[in-house]
Amino acid sequence: MSNPNSLVEGWARRYGRLEARPSVVNPLDEFTGFSRRLRGLRLKEWIGFTLLHPDWYSSLIIQDAHYLASSEIYAYDRAAHVLHQHAVTMRSGSLSMPAALFGSTYTARRGGYSIAYEFADTDGEHRLTFDVAATPTAPAIAGELRLDAAHAGPPLSVSSRLPGRRARMYTHKALFPVSGVLRVGDKKLLFDAERDLAVLDEHRSLLPYRTNWLWGTFALRTPAGLIGANFVDRPEVPGEPEESCVWTPQACEPLADITFEPADPADPNAPWHMRSADGRLDAAFTPEGRKQVKHQLGVFAIDYFQMFGRYTGTVRGADGTHRFADVHGVCESMRARL
């Protein structure tokens, strides 16, 4: 399973926790003919980043749901308590979404909106470039960020079956030191690779028609190295690997059986408590704000929100227990008919 050439070889798909991202990830390679075309309508592909900076919360995504393509970016000024958002929608297939990650470029461009990811090889320097024009409701966002792949944390790469006929998930996640400049209107954000991180979230999944999940992530630099967690609660097939993990300086270690508990489900600003059944993740999340998306498109519907805020708690790996406080992170909820 180490460094496989492709997720699917000879119409046979690899499953499990992989040691590295396959060089080619195209879940449709498992199918041929009409079945392939039909499954293509179910394929959901996205690559997003959570940017971890002490003064701003920011996330961005390029995604193709194969009935609609879109891209979004937001930046929240913690001092001013102001959220700035940009988004565009396009026809499916209009985005650059190659099946290879490393050595590839992913772009979302429409009108005055342009975001690009340029991935070098696995030990190179990846680049995120931004050129988003101001609108009547949000300032311009521009700049370039550089991700240091040579000093990235251990990757998470998971291929698993989901409930539902032919439902499958593939995800790849990684932590990168990030440097560069991002301008939001007249504000200049300096990213320092000795302090700041970018969390990559890639999905290439054949999701069930009715899809729901709760998901969260956070990460920080410590004198010992990178610490963090990725955790999810979604319907699972018993025995299949989950995408939950803890990152320690030495490893990406699997987690399972995650619970998300809002202190007050009726209060959108109430704290949350996230824990794993074995206690290796135990964190309190305090939201500072949220972005929300609701669409009703006939048979398709999305009810989604992502909260950004601060995590405090512990993660425990094979090397011991790591405590953290007021660490930037996100938590999101998705309920959809896709």
C-alpha positions, 0 to 999 in steps of 0.5 A: 500500500506504500506510495501506490501509483493510482487509487484504482488499478485495473478497475480494482480500488485500494481501500484503507489508510494509505501511507501516501496520496496515490499519484492519480486519484480518480474514483471513476476509474473503477467503472466503465461505460454507462456505469462510469457516466452514471457515477460521474453524476455522483462524484464530488471533488473539492480541494480547500484550505483552512489558513491558521493566523493569529489575527484572521480566520480564513478558509477557501475552496475549489469544488465541482459537485458535477451538477454545479461548480463553485469556489469560495473564500472568506476572511474574518477580521478578529479585531474588527469582528467583520466577515468578508466573503466572495463566491462564484458559481460555474457550470460543472466541468469548467474548473481545472480539477486534475486527478493528480495533485502534485505537479498540478494546477487547480484554478477557479476563474470567473470575471473578477474572481481568480484563485489558483493552487500550484502544487509542486512535487511532494517536497517542493513549495506549493503556491496559492495565488489570489486576485479577487476584485472588490464587490459592493459587499466585500473588499478585494482579496489579493496576494500569494502564499507559499506552502513548505511541503518539505516541512509538512506534517505526516499526511492523512490519506483514506479510502473507504466505503460509505453507506449506500450502493457504490458510495465511496470516500477518498480524502487527503489532508496535510498540515503545511507551514505557510508564508507570504502576504494576503491583502484584504482591502487595505489590510495586509496579512503577513504569514510567517512559516515559523508560526502559521499553518495551512490545512489542506482538505482534498476530497474525491468521493461518491457520496450518498444522495442524502449526505450529512456530517459534522467535521472539525480541524485545528493545528498549531506549531509547538517546539516539538513540532506540529500538533493537531486533529481532524475529526468527523461524525458521519454515517459509516460502514462498520469496519471501514476506516474513518478519516479522523486522526490526531497529528503529532510531530512523529505521526498521523494516528487514527481516531474513531467514534467522535462525538460533537456536543453543542452546549445549546443547539438553539444558540449558534454561538454556544460552545461545542465539546468534541471527544473520541470514545477512547479519550485521545481527543478531548477539546472544547470549541468556542465559536467567534463567527460562522459562514452559512450556505443554504440552497434549494435546487429541486431534488438537490439541497444544501444546508451548510455552515462552518464556524470559526473559533478557538479550541482548547483541550488535549490530544494524546498520541503514542508519544504522550499527551499534548495540551493546547489552548485558544488554538484557531480552528473550524467546525462545520455541519453539512446536511444535503441532498446531492 
